[in-house]
Amino acid sequence: MKVTSHEKMDLLAIASNHSINEKNVDQQQKHQLKHEDATVSAYMSQCFISVSVADSVLSAKGNLINQLEGEQIPTYLYVIDDEGYLNGILPVKVLLTAADDLFVSDIMRQSYFSVSPEQPRHDVYSLINHSGMDSVPVIHFGKLVGVLRPQDIAELIEDENTLDAHLQGATLPLDEPYLSTSPITLWRKRAGWLLLLFVAEAYTGTVLKAFEEQLEAAISLAFFIPLLIGTGGNSGTQITSTLVRAMALGEVSLRNLWAVLRKEVSTSFLVAMTIGSVALIRAWILGVGIEVTIVVSLTIIAITVWSAIVSSIIPMVLKRLSIDPAVVSAPFIATLIDGTGLIIYFEIAKLVMTELV
């Protein structure tokens, strides 16, 4: 049977499309696996070079050259015995500069950082940030079962950062790439959190109902409610995002709580004075009177400081309780400060405004 050139091109196109589709399916399956199994085993690789503890340096050099693939040179070789137990690691630089008459046992490093395949990704993420290693052995009951290579570590860190970003936005992480996700799936990922936030936000209505008489006596107080609670929520969001990232990098922990509070409260005073001066001008432009102007300015200061205290303490306490502080998302902080900010607002109004006494 003779095949024309056009038919050959069609067959090649079909084969190419089939290959691309298979590759996309494999990538989606791999993405799904790592989402469902957020442990080291989902990221570790079997591509590593091992040498025997009894090998000579000359033999290890030859083994390295024979097993090299591509242009990349590994940072470490892994020294194992006949049963597969890891005895140490051997930096390639040390191997290449060592005398040929030495043995691997003479130059290998017996102290090293390792992880197990069952360890959660979140825990390993924190450990890797402090290890300073770009290649980490994965050990199961003393035996070497895999390695986290630089590209594996980068992927693990990227997935953990993606998860934190989703949690801080009050949504569940996606199981597949965004463009492949259906609207129904996005709805399922977001609706639960939004309903929870809706119920939590409903208590602000209860606060407004409790201060109904004050609002009726001075309706101008209502003009500044969105401004005040928005400022508190925005301030809290900034602080939480900064602290969650700092904790992920190991820069701060619960033992640094007082130092963090001093820093954030001091900063909040400066922020409050800046925003308070603008709020004072805004109240003067609206012509709401001197008492309301004073109330708004004092409330800005109080809410900003209160927001700094809440946003500094909650993430660290959750971290201490082994709860991912990323769940303290921006919407949750904003929701908490909304209601408490209203209480602060109306209590200050009752103290300052004579008509509310």
Residue frames relative to the residue before (quaternion, step in Angstrom):
aa qw qx qy qz dx dy dz
M 1.0000 0.0000 0.0000 0.0000 0.00 0.00 0.00
K 0.2794 -0.7795 0.5427 0.1408 3.55 -0.74 1.08
V 0.1879 -0.7808 0.5901 0.0820 3.55 -0.90 0.97
T 0.3753 -0.7401 0.5162 0.2121 3.55 -0.75 1.06
S 0.6628 -0.5103 0.3701 0.4040 3.54 -1.29 0.32
H 0.6295 0.5297 -0.3395 0.4559 3.61 1.05 -0.71
E 0.6504 0.5107 -0.3152 0.4656 3.57 1.02 -0.83
K 0.6154 0.5420 -0.3404 0.4601 3.58 1.09 -0.75
M 0.6547 0.5097 -0.3142 0.4614 3.58 0.95 -0.87
D 0.6388 0.5253 -0.3250 0.4585 3.57 1.02 -0.83
L 0.6591 0.5108 -0.3049 0.4601 3.57 0.97 -0.91
L 0.6448 0.5152 -0.3143 0.4690 3.59 1.01 -0.81
A 0.6459 0.5215 -0.3179 0.4581 3.57 1.00 -0.81
I 0.6463 0.5138 -0.3143 0.4685 3.57 1.02 -0.88
A 0.6602 0.5071 -0.3038 0.4634 3.57 0.95 -0.92
S 0.6501 0.5227 -0.3159 0.4521 3.57 0.99 -0.83
N 0.6588 0.5011 -0.3036 0.4719 3.57 0.97 -0.92
H 0.6369 0.5305 -0.3258 0.4547 3.57 1.03 -0.81
S 0.6487 0.5167 -0.3090 0.4655 3.56 1.03 -0.86
I 0.6530 0.5105 -0.3109 0.4652 3.58 0.97 -0.87
N 0.6524 0.5155 -0.3167 0.4563 3.58 0.98 -0.88
E 0.6426 0.5140 -0.3237 0.4669 3.58 1.01 -0.84
K 0.6417 0.5259 -0.3182 0.4586 3.58 1.01 -0.84
N 0.6563 0.5043 -0.3132 0.4657 3.60 0.97 -0.84
V 0.6385 0.5203 -0.3236 0.4657 3.56 1.03 -0.85
D 0.6464 0.5194 -0.3189 0.4591 3.60 0.97 -0.87
Q 0.6585 0.5079 -0.3118 0.4596 3.58 0.96 -0.86
Q 0.6571 0.5014 -0.3132 0.4677 3.58 1.00 -0.83
Q 0.6462 0.5115 -0.3232 0.4651 3.58 1.02 -0.80
K 0.6379 0.5201 -0.3133 0.4737 3.57 1.05 -0.81
H 0.6397 0.5173 -0.3140 0.4738 3.59 1.00 -0.86
Q 0.6488 0.5199 -0.3100 0.4611 3.57 1.00 -0.90
L 0.6376 0.5392 -0.3256 0.4435 3.59 0.97 -0.88
K 0.7081 0.4651 -0.2721 0.4564 3.56 0.83 -0.96
H 0.6207 0.5137 -0.3616 0.4692 3.59 1.14 -0.47
E 0.7069 0.4543 -0.2713 0.4694 3.58 0.93 -0.88
D 0.7757 0.2372 -0.1206 0.5723 3.59 1.05 -0.76
A 0.0072 -0.8364 0.5467 -0.0391 3.57 0.31 1.27
T 0.4304 0.6572 -0.4964 0.3693 3.56 0.67 1.17
V 0.7174 -0.4483 0.3138 0.4311 3.55 -1.32 0.19
S 0.6084 0.5966 -0.3546 0.3849 3.60 1.03 -0.77
A 0.6439 0.5256 -0.3267 0.4499 3.59 1.13 -0.53
Y 0.7411 0.4041 -0.2099 0.4934 3.60 1.22 -0.38
M 0.5931 0.6126 -0.3802 0.3585 3.60 1.06 -0.62
S 0.2956 -0.7524 0.5720 0.1389 3.52 -1.26 0.63
Q 0.3998 -0.6987 0.5401 0.2456 3.54 -1.24 0.55
C 0.5438 0.6221 -0.3901 0.4064 3.57 1.31 0.01
F 0.3888 0.6736 -0.5467 0.3100 3.56 -0.14 1.30
I 0.3850 -0.7061 0.5489 0.2277 3.55 -1.27 0.42
S 0.0900 -0.8013 0.5912 0.0158 3.54 -0.76 1.08
V 0.1326 -0.7600 0.6312 0.0794 3.54 -1.24 0.57
S 0.5182 -0.6388 0.4715 0.3180 3.54 -1.22 0.45
V 0.5723 -0.6049 0.4344 0.3433 3.53 -1.12 0.68
A 0.6973 0.4669 -0.2690 0.4727 3.60 1.18 -0.53
D 0.4679 0.6924 -0.4408 0.3277 3.61 1.26 -0.07
S 0.4412 -0.6379 0.5541 0.3022 3.52 -1.26 0.47
V 0.6449 -0.5107 0.3886 0.4151 3.57 -1.24 0.36
L 0.6324 0.5403 -0.3295 0.4467 3.59 1.00 -0.82
S 0.6642 0.4936 -0.2931 0.4788 3.57 0.99 -0.89
A 0.6496 0.5204 -0.3138 0.4569 3.61 1.01 -0.80
K 0.6238 0.5281 -0.3373 0.4671 3.57 1.06 -0.72
G 0.6622 0.4945 -0.3036 0.4741 3.56 0.95 -0.84
N 0.6288 0.5353 -0.3238 0.4618 3.57 1.05 -0.77
L 0.6346 0.5287 -0.3188 0.4649 3.56 1.04 -0.82
I 0.6794 0.4930 -0.2977 0.4547 3.59 0.85 -0.96
N 0.6830 0.5051 -0.2926 0.4391 3.58 0.94 -0.86
Q 0.7496 0.4062 -0.2185 0.4747 3.60 1.05 -0.69
L 0.4567 0.6826 -0.4619 0.3350 3.59 1.22 -0.01
E 0.0668 -0.7802 0.6217 0.0175 3.55 -1.02 0.90
G 0.8123 0.1639 -0.1480 0.5398 3.55 -0.83 0.96
E 0.6778 -0.5038 0.3653 0.3915 3.54 -1.25 -0.45
Q 0.5825 0.5972 -0.3746 0.4045 3.58 1.23 -0.17
I 0.2019 -0.7590 0.6112 0.0981 3.55 -1.02 0.91
P 0.4245 -0.7191 0.4798 0.2692 3.62 -0.71 0.99
T 0.5382 -0.6251 0.4631 0.3242 3.54 -1.21 0.50
Y 0.8128 0.1361 -0.0320 0.5656 3.57 1.01 -0.84
L 0.2378 -0.6660 0.6752 0.2096 3.49 -1.40 0.39
Y 0.3287 -0.7589 0.5352 0.1724 3.57 -1.11 0.68
V 0.2775 -0.7911 0.5338 0.1107 3.52 -0.67 1.21
I 0.0335 0.8104 -0.5795 0.0799 3.58 -0.53 1.20
D 0.4275 -0.6688 0.5345 0.2903 3.55 -1.30 0.33
D 0.7671 -0.3848 0.2475 0.4497 3.57 -1.29 -0.11
E 0.7141 0.4346 -0.2522 0.4875 3.61 1.16 -0.51
G 0.6050 -0.6096 0.3367 0.3860 3.57 1.27 0.16
Y 0.4575 0.6706 -0.4633 0.3554 3.59 1.24 0.17
L 0.4207 -0.7104 0.5101 0.2413 3.57 -0.98 0.91
N 0.1851 -0.8048 0.5595 0.0705 3.56 -0.69 1.15
G 0.7827 -0.1965 0.1488 0.5715 3.57 1.15 -0.48
I 0.3841 -0.6799 0.5597 0.2773 3.52 -1.33 -0.08
L 0.2128 -0.7855 0.5740 0.0909 3.53 -1.14 0.69
P 0.3230 -0.7470 0.5445 0.2030 3.60 -0.42 1.16
V 0.5218 -0.6595 0.4437 0.3097 3.57 -0.88 0.96
K 0.6229 0.5484 -0.3448 0.4386 3.59 1.01 -0.75
V 0.6451 0.5083 -0.3139 0.4764 3.58 1.02 -0.83
L 0.6437 0.5333 -0.3190 0.4466 3.58 0.97 -0.85
L 0.7130 0.4803 -0.2682 0.4348 3.56 0.79 -1.02
T 0.7218 0.4199 -0.2441 0.4931 3.60 1.13 -0.54
A 0.5534 0.6235 -0.3910 0.3901 3.60 1.29 -0.10
A 0.5703 -0.5885 0.4516 0.3528 3.55 -1.22 0.51
D 0.5617 -0.6535 0.4008 0.3112 3.58 -1.00 0.85
D 0.6736 0.5149 -0.3093 0.4307 3.63 1.10 -0.54
L 0.5385 0.5986 -0.4135 0.4251 3.60 1.27 0.05
F 0.3961 -0.6882 0.5472 0.2648 3.53 -1.34 0.18
V 0.6611 -0.5102 0.3759 0.4016 3.56 -1.26 0.46
S 0.6398 0.5447 -0.3252 0.4338 3.57 1.01 -0.79
D 0.6283 0.5540 -0.3321 0.4336 3.58 1.18 -0.48
I 0.8044 0.3038 -0.1248 0.4951 3.59 1.02 -0.73
M 0.5109 0.6565 -0.4312 0.3494 3.61 1.21 -0.16
R 0.4151 -0.6835 0.5489 0.2433 3.53 -1.29 0.47
Q 0.2449 -0.8179 0.5080 0.1145 3.59 -0.54 1.14
S 0.6734 0.3984 -0.2983 0.5466 3.59 1.23 -0.21
Y 0.1671 0.7865 -0.5661 0.1818 3.55 -0.68 1.12
F 0.4642 -0.6467 0.5341 0.2846 3.52 -1.32 0.38
S 0.0530 0.8012 -0.5929 0.0617 3.59 -0.90 0.91
V 0.2221 -0.7421 0.6154 0.1456 3.53 -1.33 0.30
S 0.3956 -0.6890 0.5469 0.2640 3.56 -1.30 0.26
P 0.6098 -0.5958 0.3706 0.3684 3.62 -1.09 0.57
E 0.6770 0.5035 -0.3034 0.4428 3.61 1.15 -0.47
Q 0.4919 0.6842 -0.4344 0.3182 3.59 1.21 -0.24
P 0.5018 -0.6549 0.4703 0.3131 3.61 -0.96 0.83
R 0.6083 -0.5816 0.4062 0.3560 3.53 -1.12 0.69
H 0.6411 0.5472 -0.3360 0.4204 3.58 0.94 -0.85
D 0.6708 0.4903 -0.3059 0.4647 3.60 0.93 -0.88
V 0.6668 0.4983 -0.3046 0.4629 3.58 0.93 -0.88
Y 0.5850 0.5829 -0.3607 0.4335 3.58 1.09 -0.72
S 0.6810 0.4770 -0.2892 0.4744 3.58 0.92 -0.91
L 0.6672 0.5094 -0.3065 0.4489 3.60 0.99 -0.82
I 0.6544 0.5287 -0.3172 0.4377 3.58 0.94 -0.89
N 0.6129 0.5697 -0.3491 0.4217 3.58 1.06 -0.70
H 0.7380 0.3899 -0.2222 0.5039 3.58 1.19 -0.52
S 0.5804 0.6292 -0.3722 0.3588 3.61 1.18 -0.38
G 0.2825 -0.7832 0.5060 0.2254 3.58 1.06 -0.72
M 0.5642 0.6001 -0.3806 0.4204 3.59 1.28 0.22
D 0.2981 -0.7593 0.5499 0.1793 3.54 -1.08 0.74
S 0.7399 0.2209 -0.1790 0.6097 3.56 1.35 0.14
V 0.0590 -0.8315 0.5515 -0.0312 3.58 -0.61 1.14
P 0.3632 -0.7304 0.5295 0.2328 3.63 -0.76 0.96
V 0.2599 -0.7376 0.6059 0.1456 3.54 -1.14 0.77
I 0.0669 -0.8344 0.5459 -0.0365 3.57 -0.49 1.24
H 0.0808 -0.7699 0.6324 0.0284 3.56 -1.03 0.90
F 0.8158 -0.1461 0.0254 0.5590 3.57 -0.38 1.30
G 0.7681 -0.3982 0.1856 0.4658 3.54 0.90 0.99
K 0.6594 0.5011 -0.3091 0.4674 3.59 1.22 -0.35
L 0.4503 -0.6766 0.5158 0.2710 3.55 -1.07 0.79
V 0.0609 -0.8285 0.5566 -0.0073 3.59 -0.54 1.18
G 0.8039 -0.0969 0.0670 0.5829 3.60 1.23 -0.21
V 0.2942 -0.7344 0.5867 0.1730 3.51 -1.36 -0.01
L 0.2974 -0.6921 0.6216 0.2148 3.52 -1.17 0.66
R 0.2057 -0.7939 0.5653 0.0881 3.56 -0.39 1.27
P 0.7118 -0.4384 0.2996 0.4597 3.63 -1.19 0.19
Q 0.6825 0.4755 -0.2995 0.4674 3.60 0.94 -0.83
D 0.6233 0.5232 -0.3414 0.4703 3.59 1.14 -0.59
I 0.6426 0.5147 -0.3142 0.4727 3.56 1.00 -0.84
A 0.6421 0.5227 -0.3219 0.4591 3.58 0.99 -0.84
E 0.6640 0.4963 -0.3062 0.4679 3.59 0.98 -0.81
L 0.6268 0.5344 -0.3293 0.4615 3.58 1.03 -0.80
I 0.6676 0.4939 -0.2973 0.4711 3.58 0.91 -0.93
E 0.6471 0.5234 -0.3227 0.4508 3.57 0.96 -0.84
D 0.6677 0.4949 -0.3038 0.4658 3.60 0.95 -0.86
E 0.6553 0.5031 -0.3194 0.4642 3.59 0.99 -0.76
N 0.6464 0.5033 -0.3152 0.4792 3.58 1.02 -0.77
T 0.6235 0.5338 -0.3325 0.4645 3.58 1.08 -0.74
L 0.6428 0.5187 -0.3194 0.4645 3.56 0.98 -0.86
D 0.6596 0.5057 -0.3096 0.4619 3.59 0.90 -0.90
A 0.6407 0.5273 -0.3256 0.4533 3.58 1.01 -0.81
H 0.6547 0.5007 -0.3140 0.4712 3.59 0.99 -0.80
L 0.6704 0.5003 -0.3058 0.4546 3.58 0.91 -0.91
Q 0.6595 0.4965 -0.3155 0.4680 3.59 0.98 -0.77
G 0.6817 0.4432 -0.2869 0.5066 3.58 1.20 -0.38
A 0.4418 -0.7185 0.4274 0.3256 3.59 1.34 0.19
T 0.5919 0.4998 -0.4203 0.4725 3.55 0.70 1.11
L 0.5050 -0.6378 0.4838 0.3226 3.56 -1.21 0.48
P 0.5506 -0.6195 0.4332 0.3541 3.61 -1.05 0.64
L 0.5054 -0.6577 0.4775 0.2898 3.57 -1.16 0.67
D 0.4521 -0.6984 0.4949 0.2507 3.55 -1.11 0.75
E 0.7837 0.1514 -0.0649 0.5989 3.58 1.23 -0.44
P 0.7120 -0.4428 0.2947 0.4584 3.63 -1.19 0.24
Y 0.6606 -0.5714 0.3256 0.3620 3.54 -1.10 0.82
L 0.7024 0.4779 -0.2799 0.4471 3.60 0.81 -0.97
S 0.6721 0.4670 -0.2982 0.4912 3.59 1.23 -0.35
T 0.5739 0.6024 -0.3665 0.4164 3.58 1.29 -0.11
S 0.3849 -0.7385 0.5112 0.2123 3.58 -0.84 1.00
P 0.6390 -0.5274 0.3896 0.4021 3.61 -1.20 0.40
I 0.6081 0.5528 -0.3552 0.4454 3.60 1.08 -0.68
T 0.6567 0.5053 -0.3073 0.4681 3.57 0.97 -0.86
L 0.6419 0.5134 -0.3203 0.4709 3.57 0.98 -0.85
W 0.6236 0.5393 -0.3320 0.4584 3.58 1.04 -0.77
R 0.6715 0.4942 -0.2996 0.4638 3.59 0.93 -0.88
K 0.6619 0.5176 -0.3053 0.4480 3.57 1.04 -0.74
R 0.7745 0.3866 -0.1780 0.4679 3.57 1.04 -0.78
A 0.6090 0.6221 -0.3627 0.3324 3.59 0.97 -0.84
G 0.6547 0.5363 -0.3305 0.4179 3.60 0.88 -0.88
W 0.6771 0.4808 -0.2883 0.4767 3.55 0.90 -0.94
L 0.6649 0.5093 -0.3133 0.4477 3.58 0.94 -0.85
L 0.6302 0.5145 -0.3350 0.4752 3.59 1.05 -0.72
L 0.6379 0.5233 -0.3248 0.4623 3.58 1.00 -0.81
L 0.6679 0.4875 -0.2927 0.4803 3.56 0.97 -0.87
F 0.6167 0.5528 -0.3412 0.4447 3.57 1.07 -0.73
V 0.6609 0.4915 -0.2975 0.4829 3.56 0.96 -0.91
A 0.6633 0.5019 -0.3096 0.4607 3.58 0.95 -0.86
E 0.6672 0.5092 -0.2961 0.4560 3.57 1.02 -0.82
A 0.5490 0.6477 -0.3881 0.3583 3.59 1.18 -0.51
Y 0.5995 0.5844 -0.3804 0.3930 3.59 1.10 -0.51
T 0.5317 0.6018 -0.4291 0.4135 3.61 1.19 -0.26
G 0.6081 0.5411 -0.3487 0.4646 3.57 1.14 -0.60
T 0.6183 0.5358 -0.3338 0.4682 3.56 1.11 -0.72
V 0.6387 0.5191 -0.3240 0.4665 3.58 1.02 -0.79
L 0.6561 0.5048 -0.3105 0.4673 3.58 0.93 -0.88
K 0.6318 0.5258 -0.3289 0.4650 3.59 1.03 -0.77
A 0.6545 0.5262 -0.3143 0.4426 3.60 0.99 -0.80
F 0.7527 0.3268 -0.1853 0.5406 3.60 1.15 -0.63
E 0.2027 0.8245 -0.5038 0.1588 3.56 1.17 0.59
E 0.6561 0.5221 -0.3248 0.4376 3.60 0.94 -0.86
Q 0.6465 0.5139 -0.3253 0.4606 3.59 0.98 -0.78
L 0.6465 0.5186 -0.3200 0.4590 3.58 1.02 -0.78
E 0.6598 0.5017 -0.3086 0.4667 3.56 1.02 -0.80
A 0.6676 0.5052 -0.3009 0.4567 3.58 1.07 -0.74
A 0.7899 0.0783 -0.0315 0.6075 3.58 1.10 -0.68
I 0.1718 -0.8415 0.5061 0.0789 3.56 0.30 1.29
S 0.5694 0.6151 -0.3815 0.3898 3.59 1.16 -0.49
L 0.5243 0.6268 -0.4169 0.3980 3.60 1.23 -0.34
A 0.6253 0.5718 -0.3340 0.4130 3.59 1.09 -0.71
F 0.5576 0.6347 -0.3911 0.3650 3.60 1.14 -0.53
F 0.7744 0.3935 -0.1730 0.4643 3.56 1.06 -0.81
I 0.3955 0.7395 -0.4721 0.2717 3.61 1.24 0.02
P 0.6847 0.4619 -0.3210 0.4634 3.69 0.73 -0.86
L 0.6371 0.5432 -0.3264 0.4387 3.57 1.01 -0.81
L 0.7128 0.4808 -0.2646 0.4368 3.57 0.83 -1.01
I 0.7159 0.4245 -0.2720 0.4831 3.60 0.77 -0.97
G 0.6031 0.5505 -0.3580 0.4529 3.59 1.13 -0.55
T 0.6409 0.5246 -0.3168 0.4624 3.56 1.03 -0.81
G 0.6591 0.5087 -0.3049 0.4624 3.58 0.94 -0.87
G 0.6716 0.4992 -0.2941 0.4618 3.56 0.93 -0.89
N 0.6613 0.5037 -0.3093 0.4617 3.57 0.94 -0.85
S 0.6453 0.5177 -0.3181 0.4630 3.57 0.98 -0.82
G 0.6623 0.5093 -0.2962 0.4629 3.57 0.96 -0.87
T 0.6294 0.5411 -0.3248 0.4534 3.56 1.04 -0.81
Q 0.6479 0.5210 -0.3194 0.4548 3.59 0.94 -0.86
I 0.6870 0.4874 -0.2864 0.4565 3.56 0.87 -0.99
T 0.6617 0.5160 -0.3087 0.4479 3.59 0.89 -0.92
S 0.6563 0.5118 -0.3161 0.4554 3.58 0.89 -0.90
T 0.6645 0.5022 -0.3050 0.4617 3.58 0.96 -0.85
L 0.7030 0.4733 -0.2778 0.4523 3.58 0.88 -0.93
V 0.6261 0.5327 -0.3481 0.4507 3.60 0.96 -0.78
R 0.6631 0.4868 -0.3031 0.4810 3.57 0.98 -0.82
A 0.6491 0.5149 -0.3206 0.4590 3.60 0.98 -0.81
M 0.6536 0.4970 -0.3158 0.4755 3.60 1.03 -0.73
A 0.6238 0.5402 -0.3382 0.4524 3.57 1.04 -0.73
L 0.7051 0.4350 -0.2483 0.5020 3.57 1.11 -0.69
G 0.5007 -0.6817 0.4072 0.3445 3.58 1.30 -0.03
E 0.4171 0.7352 -0.4501 0.2880 3.58 1.21 0.33
V 0.7959 0.1026 -0.0467 0.5949 3.60 1.12 -0.65
S 0.0308 -0.7668 0.6406 0.0272 3.54 -1.30 0.46
L 0.7587 -0.3853 0.2500 0.4620 3.58 -1.29 -0.03
R 0.6203 0.5524 -0.3561 0.4281 3.61 1.07 -0.60
N 0.6688 0.4614 -0.2933 0.5037 3.59 1.26 -0.29
L 0.2961 0.8107 -0.4758 0.1696 3.60 1.29 0.16
W 0.7011 0.4679 -0.2937 0.4508 3.60 0.78 -0.97
A 0.6281 0.5190 -0.3388 0.4705 3.58 1.04 -0.69
V 0.6484 0.5071 -0.3130 0.4738 3.58 1.02 -0.81
L 0.6516 0.5171 -0.3175 0.4552 3.58 0.95 -0.89
R 0.6481 0.5121 -0.3264 0.4595 3.59 0.90 -0.86
K 0.6750 0.5012 -0.2951 0.4539 3.54 0.91 -0.92
E 0.7256 0.4518 -0.2537 0.4527 3.58 0.82 -1.03
V 0.6422 0.5044 -0.3344 0.4705 3.61 1.01 -0.73
S 0.6328 0.5194 -0.3297 0.4701 3.60 1.00 -0.78
T 0.6595 0.4990 -0.2996 0.4757 3.55 0.98 -0.89
S 0.6551 0.5276 -0.3190 0.4367 3.58 0.98 -0.84
F 0.6028 0.5433 -0.3632 0.4578 3.59 1.10 -0.60
L 0.6589 0.4969 -0.3084 0.4731 3.58 0.95 -0.84
V 0.6486 0.5045 -0.3121 0.4769 3.57 1.00 -0.86
A 0.6594 0.5222 -0.3075 0.4449 3.58 0.96 -0.92
M 0.6480 0.5087 -0.3268 0.4632 3.59 0.96 -0.78
T 0.6442 0.5224 -0.3189 0.4587 3.57 1.05 -0.78
I 0.7167 0.4264 -0.2498 0.4920 3.56 0.81 -1.06
G 0.6251 0.5633 -0.3403 0.4198 3.59 1.03 -0.77
S 0.6399 0.5181 -0.3342 0.4586 3.58 1.01 -0.72
V 0.6451 0.4983 -0.3153 0.4860 3.58 1.08 -0.74
A 0.6387 0.5229 -0.3225 0.4634 3.60 1.03 -0.79
L 0.6164 0.5460 -0.3413 0.4533 3.58 1.05 -0.75
I 0.6548 0.4995 -0.3057 0.4778 3.58 0.98 -0.88
R 0.6429 0.5262 -0.3207 0.4549 3.58 0.99 -0.87
A 0.6648 0.4921 -0.3089 0.4695 3.61 0.93 -0.86
W 0.6408 0.5172 -0.3319 0.4601 3.58 1.02 -0.74
I 0.6318 0.5301 -0.3305 0.4589 3.61 1.02 -0.78
L 0.6868 0.4773 -0.2843 0.4687 3.59 0.98 -0.83
G 0.3465 -0.7770 0.4678 0.2393 3.59 1.24 -0.30
V 0.3039 0.7924 -0.4813 0.2192 3.58 0.98 0.82
G 0.6288 -0.5475 0.3438 0.4320 3.59 1.22 -0.03
I 0.6364 -0.5786 0.3667 0.3544 3.53 -1.20 0.58
E 0.6512 0.5354 -0.3327 0.4227 3.59 0.98 -0.79
V 0.6635 0.4851 -0.3016 0.4832 3.59 0.93 -0.90
T 0.6191 0.5492 -0.3390 0.4473 3.57 1.04 -0.78
I 0.6599 0.4923 -0.3046 0.4790 3.59 0.96 -0.86
V 0.6353 0.5382 -0.3258 0.4479 3.58 0.98 -0.88
V 0.6675 0.5034 -0.2997 0.4596 3.57 0.87 -0.94
S 0.6760 0.4971 -0.3032 0.4516 3.59 0.87 -0.90
L 0.6712 0.4822 -0.3009 0.4759 3.60 0.94 -0.87
T 0.6467 0.5299 -0.3211 0.4448 3.59 1.01 -0.78
I 0.5980 0.5610 -0.3553 0.4488 3.57 1.03 -0.76
I 0.6690 0.4945 -0.2923 0.4717 3.57 0.92 -0.94
A 0.6898 0.4947 -0.2860 0.4446 3.58 0.84 -1.00
I 0.6838 0.4827 -0.2968 0.4597 3.60 0.88 -0.92
T 0.6488 0.5216 -0.3274 0.4471 3.60 0.95 -0.79
V 0.6627 0.4816 -0.3021 0.4874 3.59 0.98 -0.82
W 0.6412 0.5201 -0.3173 0.4665 3.58 0.97 -0.87
S 0.6366 0.5296 -0.3147 0.4640 3.58 1.00 -0.84
A 0.6450 0.5215 -0.3190 0.4585 3.59 0.99 -0.81
I 0.6561 0.5129 -0.3134 0.4562 3.59 0.96 -0.85
V 0.6849 0.4879 -0.2831 0.4613 3.57 0.83 -1.03
S 0.7130 0.4721 -0.2601 0.4485 3.57 0.82 -0.99
S 0.6480 0.5033 -0.3216 0.4726 3.60 1.19 -0.40
I 0.7140 0.4768 -0.2585 0.4427 3.57 0.95 -0.87
I 0.6821 0.5440 -0.3173 0.3716 3.59 0.70 -1.08
P 0.6824 0.4750 -0.3348 0.4434 3.69 0.70 -0.84
M 0.6745 0.4991 -0.3066 0.4494 3.61 0.96 -0.81
V 0.6337 0.5171 -0.3310 0.4706 3.58 1.04 -0.75
L 0.6509 0.5060 -0.3176 0.4684 3.59 0.95 -0.82
K 0.6224 0.5305 -0.3342 0.4686 3.59 1.04 -0.76
R 0.6401 0.5246 -0.3151 0.4646 3.57 1.03 -0.81
L 0.7023 0.4421 -0.2454 0.5011 3.59 1.12 -0.72
S 0.4881 -0.6910 0.3990 0.3537 3.59 1.34 0.27
I 0.4704 0.6120 -0.4724 0.4253 3.55 1.09 0.81
D 0.5175 -0.6504 0.4543 0.3205 3.56 -0.87 0.94
P 0.3741 -0.7553 0.4841 0.2347 3.65 -0.52 1.08
A 0.5145 0.6459 -0.4237 0.3723 3.59 1.23 -0.24
V 0.5761 0.5873 -0.3919 0.4117 3.60 1.18 -0.42
V 0.5752 0.5217 -0.3933 0.4922 3.58 1.26 -0.27
S 0.0366 -0.8583 0.5117 -0.0145 3.51 0.52 1.23
A 0.6991 -0.4661 0.3491 0.4149 3.51 -1.32 0.32
P 0.6679 0.4955 -0.3337 0.4439 3.66 0.83 -0.79
F 0.6511 0.5144 -0.3329 0.4480 3.61 1.00 -0.74
I 0.6404 0.5048 -0.3265 0.4780 3.58 0.96 -0.80
A 0.6560 0.5133 -0.3099 0.4584 3.58 0.92 -0.90
T 0.6485 0.5268 -0.3132 0.4514 3.59 1.00 -0.86
L 0.6590 0.5090 -0.3084 0.4599 3.58 0.95 -0.88
I 0.7090 0.4627 -0.2665 0.4605 3.56 0.88 -0.93
D 0.5420 0.6276 -0.4021 0.3882 3.61 1.13 -0.52
G 0.7365 0.4280 -0.2400 0.4657 3.56 0.72 -1.08
T 0.6862 0.4690 -0.2902 0.4744 3.56 0.87 -0.92
G 0.6123 0.5514 -0.3462 0.4485 3.59 1.12 -0.62
L 0.6309 0.5256 -0.3327 0.4637 3.57 1.06 -0.73
I 0.6308 0.5257 -0.3348 0.4622 3.57 0.99 -0.81
I 0.6410 0.5188 -0.3154 0.4695 3.58 0.96 -0.90
Y 0.6418 0.5522 -0.3105 0.4321 3.57 0.95 -0.95
F 0.7475 0.4122 -0.2352 0.4648 3.56 0.71 -1.06
E 0.6120 0.5324 -0.3617 0.4594 3.60 1.08 -0.55
I 0.6368 0.4984 -0.3226 0.4919 3.60 1.02 -0.76
A 0.6308 0.5360 -0.3321 0.4523 3.59 1.01 -0.79
K 0.6524 0.5163 -0.3148 0.4568 3.59 0.99 -0.80
L 0.6739 0.4966 -0.2932 0.4618 3.57 1.09 -0.67
V 0.7455 0.4283 -0.2128 0.4642 3.56 1.02 -0.84
M 0.7518 0.4060 -0.2170 0.4721 3.59 0.83 -0.99
T 0.4084 -0.7444 0.4818 0.2164 3.54 -0.63 1.16
E 0.6506 0.5350 -0.3300 0.4261 3.60 1.04 -0.65
L 0.6710 0.4807 -0.3126 0.4701 3.61 1.21 -0.20
V 0.5026 0.6597 -0.4176 0.3713 3.56 1.31 -0.12
